[in-house]
Amino acid sequence: MLRDDQDSGGDPHRRTSRNVLGEPLQLCSIRPMTGFYRDGCCDTGPEDNGSHTVCVVVTAAFLDFSVSRGNDLSTPLPEFGFPGLKPGDRWCLCAPRWQEAFQANRAPRVVLRATHEGALTHCSLADLKRFAVDLA
């Protein structure tokens, strides 16, 4: 699913968000619901201090790595509507965390078409492509 200007509240002056390939940003996941704005997309804005811009396919190795860094993504938090992640789920991950996992050889695979171009501030396109699940 692609996002379009209608998804930005209908503001005709707001540009369509782009992915790291320069194309319109695609949906990452709605089950579980992800994204900084909890709209299923790895879109970002000035209030997104963590840069939740990399759409990943979660792995057990990454979940273990994340716990070791103080961020338990697998335990459900029903009071916040968070079901907890399991291997195979797609999730909008903070770009600096993906880069940290990459450097530790624990990076999860990446869905490039659903990864916001803002991720390139923290990650190289070449590294993201090496982990891509959506390149033919």
Secondary structure as a PSIPRED ss2 file (coil, helix, strand):
# PSIPRED VFORMAT (PSIPRED V4.0)

   1 M C   1.000  0.000  0.000
   2 L E   0.000  0.000  1.000
   3 R C   1.000  0.000  0.000
   4 D C   1.000  0.000  0.000
   5 D H   0.000  1.000  0.000
   6 Q H   0.000  1.000  0.000
   7 D H   0.000  1.000  0.000
   8 S H   0.000  1.000  0.000
   9 G C   1.000  0.000  0.000
  10 G C   1.000  0.000  0.000
  11 D C   1.000  0.000  0.000
  12 P C   1.000  0.000  0.000
  13 H C   1.000  0.000  0.000
  14 R C   1.000  0.000  0.000
  15 R C   1.000  0.000  0.000
  16 T C   1.000  0.000  0.000
  17 S C   1.000  0.000  0.000
  18 R E   0.000  0.000  1.000
  19 N E   0.000  0.000  1.000
  20 V C   1.000  0.000  0.000
  21 L C   1.000  0.000  0.000
  22 G C   1.000  0.000  0.000
  23 E C   1.000  0.000  0.000
  24 P E   0.000  0.000  1.000
  25 L C   1.000  0.000  0.000
  26 Q E   0.000  0.000  1.000
  27 L C   1.000  0.000  0.000
  28 C C   1.000  0.000  0.000
  29 S C   1.000  0.000  0.000
  30 I E   0.000  0.000  1.000
  31 R C   1.000  0.000  0.000
  32 P C   1.000  0.000  0.000
  33 M E   0.000  0.000  1.000
  34 T C   1.000  0.000  0.000
  35 G C   1.000  0.000  0.000
  36 F C   1.000  0.000  0.000
  37 Y C   1.000  0.000  0.000
  38 R C   1.000  0.000  0.000
  39 D C   1.000  0.000  0.000
  40 G C   1.000  0.000  0.000
  41 C C   1.000  0.000  0.000
  42 C C   1.000  0.000  0.000
  43 D C   1.000  0.000  0.000
  44 T C   1.000  0.000  0.000
  45 G C   1.000  0.000  0.000
  46 P C   1.000  0.000  0.000
  47 E C   1.000  0.000  0.000
  48 D C   1.000  0.000  0.000
  49 N C   1.000  0.000  0.000
  50 G C   1.000  0.000  0.000
  51 S C   1.000  0.000  0.000
  52 H E   0.000  0.000  1.000
  53 T E   0.000  0.000  1.000
  54 V E   0.000  0.000  1.000
  55 C E   0.000  0.000  1.000
  56 V E   0.000  0.000  1.000
  57 V E   0.000  0.000  1.000
  58 V C   1.000  0.000  0.000
  59 T C   1.000  0.000  0.000
  60 A H   0.000  1.000  0.000
  61 A H   0.000  1.000  0.000
  62 F H   0.000  1.000  0.000
  63 L H   0.000  1.000  0.000
  64 D H   0.000  1.000  0.000
  65 F H   0.000  1.000  0.000
  66 S H   0.000  1.000  0.000
  67 V H   0.000  1.000  0.000
  68 S H   0.000  1.000  0.000
  69 R C   1.000  0.000  0.000
  70 G C   1.000  0.000  0.000
  71 N C   1.000  0.000  0.000
  72 D C   1.000  0.000  0.000
  73 L C   1.000  0.000  0.000
  74 S C   1.000  0.000  0.000
  75 T C   1.000  0.000  0.000
  76 P C   1.000  0.000  0.000
  77 L E   0.000  0.000  1.000
  78 P H   0.000  1.000  0.000
  79 E H   0.000  1.000  0.000
  80 F H   0.000  1.000  0.000
  81 G C   1.000  0.000  0.000
  82 F E   0.000  0.000  1.000
  83 P C   1.000  0.000  0.000
  84 G C   1.000  0.000  0.000
  85 L C   1.000  0.000  0.000
  86 K C   1.000  0.000  0.000
  87 P C   1.000  0.000  0.000
  88 G C   1.000  0.000  0.000
  89 D C   1.000  0.000  0.000
  90 R E   0.000  0.000  1.000
  91 W E   0.000  0.000  1.000
  92 C E   0.000  0.000  1.000
  93 L E   0.000  0.000  1.000
  94 C E   0.000  0.000  1.000
  95 A H   0.000  1.000  0.000
  96 P H   0.000  1.000  0.000
  97 R H   0.000  1.000  0.000
  98 W H   0.000  1.000  0.000
  99 Q H   0.000  1.000  0.000
 100 E H   0.000  1.000  0.000
 101 A H   0.000  1.000  0.000
 102 F H   0.000  1.000  0.000
 103 Q H   0.000  1.000  0.000
 104 A C   1.000  0.000  0.000
 105 N C   1.000  0.000  0.000
 106 R C   1.000  0.000  0.000
 107 A C   1.000  0.000  0.000
 108 P C   1.000  0.000  0.000
 109 R E   0.000  0.000  1.000
 110 V E   0.000  0.000  1.000
 111 V C   1.000  0.000  0.000
 112 L H   0.000  1.000  0.000
 113 R H   0.000  1.000  0.000
 114 A H   0.000  1.000  0.000
 115 T C   1.000  0.000  0.000
 116 H E   0.000  0.000  1.000
 117 E H   0.000  1.000  0.000
 118 G H   0.000  1.000  0.000
 119 A H   0.000  1.000  0.000
 120 L H   0.000  1.000  0.000
 121 T H   0.000  1.000  0.000
 122 H C   1.000  0.000  0.000
 123 C C   1.000  0.000  0.000
 124 S C   1.000  0.000  0.000
 125 L H   0.000  1.000  0.000
 126 A H   0.000  1.000  0.000
 127 D H   0.000  1.000  0.000
 128 L H   0.000  1.000  0.000
 129 K H   0.000  1.000  0.000
 130 R H   0.000  1.000  0.000
 131 F C   1.000  0.000  0.000
 132 A E   0.000  0.000  1.000
 133 V C   1.000  0.000  0.000
 134 D C   1.000  0.000  0.000
 135 L C   1.000  0.000  0.000
 136 A C   1.000  0.000  0.000
